[in-house]
Amino acid sequence: MFRDLMASRELAWQLAVRDIKAQYRQTALGLIWAFILPLANTAAWLMIHNAGIVTVRHTDLPYPIFVFTGTMLWAIFMDSVNAPLQQTIAARPMLAKINFPREALVVSGIYQTLFNAGIKLVVTLAALLIMGVAPGMGLAFFPVALLSLILAGTALGLLLTPIGVLYSDIGKALPLLMQFFMYLTPVVFPMPQSGWAAALFQVNPLTPLIVTARDLLTGMPPAYMDGFMTVNAGMLVLLALVWVVYRAAIPILIERMSA
Amino acid sequence: MTDTLIKVENVSKKFCRSLKRSLRYGIQDLGNELIGRRHGGNGELREDEFWAVKDVSFEVKRGECLGLIGRNGAGKTTLLRMLNGLIKPDKGRIEMRGRVGALIALGAGFNPILTGRENIYVNGAVLGLSKKETGNKIEEIIDFAEIREFIDSPVQSYSAGMTVRLGFAVAAALDPHILLLDEVLAVGDVGFQAKCLNTLSDFRKKGTGFVLVSHNMHQISRYCDQLLYLKGGHVAHCGDVESGIKQFLQHMDANQPSIETEATEWSRVYGSGKVILKNATFLDKDGLPVNHIRTGDTFSLAIDYECPGELVSDTILDIVIRDKEGTLYQGTSADYGVDFGLLSQAGRMIVTFEHMPANSTEVQFFLTLLNAKNGEIYDWKRHIRLKITNNAILNGRVSLTVSWALSNPILNQLEHRTRI
């Protein structure tokens, strides 16, 4: 299993380079596509907030920065959730006809998520500096937070992949679900202080990931370190499990999809 | 180390006819697999399932080539995919020794937007070559595919033939121990095909074992040492090549509804009806009716006609001859045939064919009676069949009369040398 993973690194790299090149070569806006969606999201929420349609409780950070970092980080997480299913479905003709280490698809998805995350982060950091927020020492630990976001995303995405390849319902439901989860995570709102909503936010395993990542990025003291560690440990275990499932599932999926 | 590269024992695989059920069984199988049970169950068929491959066993040794034939849907591709490790057998065991190369989907994994060169690296990686290995072989690959001019253009601008050539070139750079080929020898133009075949025979000299799926019996009999003939997933024949092909061709014949040459089976395609072709009979060279001939026989086709209305002139009979697969033996042209002049009210036209060389089991005649001057079609009939038995040579469309001679060979060679 691990030998296959090692064997697939180079292939994963090639596939990632192929997909990234192909993706941006056929666009006029190019790299801008990597961050246009969270940018638009931020703009929408700022408008809603400023117009007073929805009042958002006071945040420690200036609200524009809060929303902007939140949506950017959430977009990275979304990318990593979508990647395994997308990669596997896109590679159907190849899967059905060529025997190659299947891990390569997942790893290639991670590479691509990282690449797009890099672009998003450059934009985010630039925006932070312009708005006068100094990231501080915490930034040194930010890569860890970034990797845990991608780890969690990949584990969850991979969990859905075997069923998602058979039934396209999963692929259709995923954006809806993610939208729903976004509002249960402090992405565009801060944590509610009390009531059932506060409990939900607390239980949501994504909360510590997003909050820690944002805190590190904006030079705030990380508030949820314990939760962050627990979630990471849990996600590692989950990833190992779904990886085994994925390997077992692929031959069965191939005979059912017969591309 | 033994010489056996592929060992297949009692392999079976089932498939499902209904998509919804198939998806549900997929989830079931996945569940079973995860709790460690063999996902095929105990070998019973569930509802809507059938055996796509049933109880197949064979062995391929170093340097051997196994031909795999059968009609469409007989399970050939399923078997190949199991050999390639893409899907698992529901029953039985497959053992493969060494690096497996598969020329099944040439160019799978090509991205149309990237250039040929970039795609070579990606495809190489997919097939298991490292970047360095591909880099070492890239010039060789480009030359083999004969697309140096276009190697830096995007693959979407390539013709289908170019794409397949590039795919073959990359796959051929692999140096596999076992090679699975699915109908790929039919790619490219004749020159490229010859090059592919040479590459394959080079592999073979190095000891690569082959499994070759083809509908081309000529290729099968030329390259294979043993033959596996699948019929509805079951093994119909395993072993000797020639007798397997014979059996296959006979089964293919038997599946065709056999129709004698009688007027009732004539179907009119089109016609004004001024002259009607009533009846056709084949006659041997003594003028006796026959319904089959032997390759090389002289025979006649006698056609009874009738003019129900006014008599017509300037009629010619146009004859197109094809074999059962539709290969044209003889077409027609404006100058073909003979002007019969004025036809009487009823009569018989006789066309004699000298030494019919057709080397297939059946030929079909398509007859058109038309006016030579204005092209009016009086009657156009299709499909009268003539069975041909005792094919002299197994392969090829026609059997030519050949005489062989060797004239003073030593002198010839000397001449040849002095010319050089």
Chai-1 contact restraints between the chains, C-beta under 6 A:
chainA,res_idxA,chainB,res_idxB,connection_type,confidence,min_distance_angstrom,max_distance_angstrom,comment,restraint_id
A,E10,B,A125,contact,1.0,0.0,6.0,A-B,restraint_1
A,E10,B,S130,contact,1.0,0.0,6.0,A-B,restraint_2
A,L11,B,A125,contact,1.0,0.0,6.0,A-B,restraint_3
A,Q14,B,Y121,contact,1.0,0.0,6.0,A-B,restraint_4
A,Q14,B,V122,contact,1.0,0.0,6.0,A-B,restraint_5
A,Q14,B,A125,contact,1.0,0.0,6.0,A-B,restraint_6
A,R18,B,N111,contact,1.0,0.0,6.0,A-B,restraint_7
A,R18,B,V122,contact,1.0,0.0,6.0,A-B,restraint_8
A,A22,B,N111,contact,1.0,0.0,6.0,A-B,restraint_9
A,A22,B,I113,contact,1.0,0.0,6.0,A-B,restraint_10
A,A22,B,L114,contact,1.0,0.0,6.0,A-B,restraint_11
A,R25,B,I113,contact,1.0,0.0,6.0,A-B,restraint_12
A,Q26,B,I113,contact,1.0,0.0,6.0,A-B,restraint_13
A,P93,B,A108,contact,1.0,0.0,6.0,A-B,restraint_14
A,M94,B,A108,contact,1.0,0.0,6.0,A-B,restraint_15
A,M94,B,G109,contact,1.0,0.0,6.0,A-B,restraint_16
A,K97,B,I104,contact,1.0,0.0,6.0,A-B,restraint_17
A,K97,B,A105,contact,1.0,0.0,6.0,A-B,restraint_18
A,K97,B,A108,contact,1.0,0.0,6.0,A-B,restraint_19
A,I98,B,A108,contact,1.0,0.0,6.0,A-B,restraint_20
A,I98,B,V126,contact,1.0,0.0,6.0,A-B,restraint_21
A,N99,B,N84,contact,1.0,0.0,6.0,A-B,restraint_22
A,N99,B,G85,contact,1.0,0.0,6.0,A-B,restraint_23
A,N99,B,L86,contact,1.0,0.0,6.0,A-B,restraint_24
A,F100,B,V126,contact,1.0,0.0,6.0,A-B,restraint_25
A,L166,B,L23,contact,1.0,0.0,6.0,A-B,restraint_26
A,L166,B,G26,contact,1.0,0.0,6.0,A-B,restraint_27
A,A248,B,E33,contact,1.0,0.0,6.0,A-B,restraint_28
A,A249,B,L30,contact,1.0,0.0,6.0,A-B,restraint_29
A,P251,B,I87,contact,1.0,0.0,6.0,A-B,restraint_30
A,P251,B,K88,contact,1.0,0.0,6.0,A-B,restraint_31
A,I252,B,G26,contact,1.0,0.0,6.0,A-B,restraint_32
A,I252,B,D29,contact,1.0,0.0,6.0,A-B,restraint_33
A,I252,B,L30,contact,1.0,0.0,6.0,A-B,restraint_34
A,I254,B,L86,contact,1.0,0.0,6.0,A-B,restraint_35
A,I254,B,I87,contact,1.0,0.0,6.0,A-B,restraint_36
A,E255,B,I87,contact,1.0,0.0,6.0,A-B,restraint_37
A,R256,B,S22,contact,1.0,0.0,6.0,A-B,restraint_38
A,R256,B,G26,contact,1.0,0.0,6.0,A-B,restraint_39
